[in-house]
Amino acid sequence: MQKTNFYFLSILIFSQLILNAQITFKKQFQTPFPTNASTVQQTYDHGYIIMAIEDGHYGIHNMFLIKTNETGDTLWSKVYSNGAYGYLPQGMVQCPDSGVAVIGVKNGVYLLRLTKNGDSLWGKELGSGTPYAIEISLHNEFIISGSDTTLLFIRANYNGDLLIHKNISILPPGYLTTQMGFSIKPTNDNGSIIGGTSDWGYSLAFLAKTDYYGNKQWAKEFPFLYWSRCHSIDITKDSGFVLAGSFINQSYDAFCLKTNFVGDTLWVNKYTGPRDQTYRSVITSNDGDYIACGSTADSLTGIQHILLTKTIQSGSLIWSRNLYSAKELYGVCVKQTYDGGFVILGDIQENDSSSY
């Protein structure tokens, strides 16, 4: 009898107020083929919207959106299929009208606007490049970071009309390196802060500040983070910045780094566990501390866990939790919820090697 493959996303909710990070609920979502978790947002109705992407089997990149209530029960789910080598979604943000905007690749940068029920409103082409992250500015404009030979910055209005498309080099002229903006946030001066990775043949995390028009105001690389990749950034309560990522050489340690408002390093913590630690997401929590999420593995069994840590503003680690266990388990995204807890989205493979 032919064996059926099932693929799962996993979502965890737990309360910040309980010291041992007690899980409030865990949900898994079945998809018909291999799917990578991308991002989760708590919606204004206190539910959640989840985006996941087919892993590109046979060149196809379907997008999944799953809408749940506040306890993780599915309200609706939709598949957005664009055929072979079609639209590849990369990031999602909730809009003021409770709909969502998805940024991805289709003949260059493509912005897709959906209603709160997942119905398409419009799609706009925004020029060349590969986008990785999208946010909404303080004036309800879309800001996008990515890569287009150098660091890519795009600004579009709420109707998706292109305002600015700029290539930014974080290095002096003459340096040949790929520069990828994996995370972007709006700043109070109506500019943007972008975190990412430059590839010189080896990788270095960087942080870059732009004005409204995408002009570089300053950029900082972190040479002491040799072979590092910055996956996520956030703005801190003191107007500085926090970065999280991992080393991609043989050490596979995770790192969390804090800077001041001009990108000068204040401290850096390396999370060195038994095996293969990564940070994929970081946020500034409501109390001003830093929550980082990723994965770690047991040195003997290879069993993986979601890694969640809390670091105070001075850089001291408050707690570290290994949440749940599975053959393979990756924490991809963490966000704070309206009740002060956190929601984590990830990928899980349990005992059956065909179920992922």
Secondary structure, DSSP 8 states (H G I E B T S, - for coil): ------EEEEEEEE-TTSTT--EEEEEEEEESS-EEEEEEEE-TTS-EEEEEEE--GGGB--EEEEEE-TTS-EEEEEEE---BT--EEEEEEE-TTS-EEEEEESSSEEEEEE-TTS-EEEEEE--SSEEEEEEE-TTS-EEEEEESSSEEEEEE-TT--EEEEEEE-SS-TT---EEEEEEEEE-TTS-EEEEEEEESSSEEEEEEEE-TT--EEEEEE-TTSTTEEEEEEEE-TTS-EEEEEEE-SSS--EEEEEE-TT--EEEEEEE--SS--EEEEEEE-TTS-EEEEEEEE-TTT--EEEEEEEE-TTS-EEEEEEEEEESEEEEEEEEE-TTS-EEEEEEEE-SSTT--
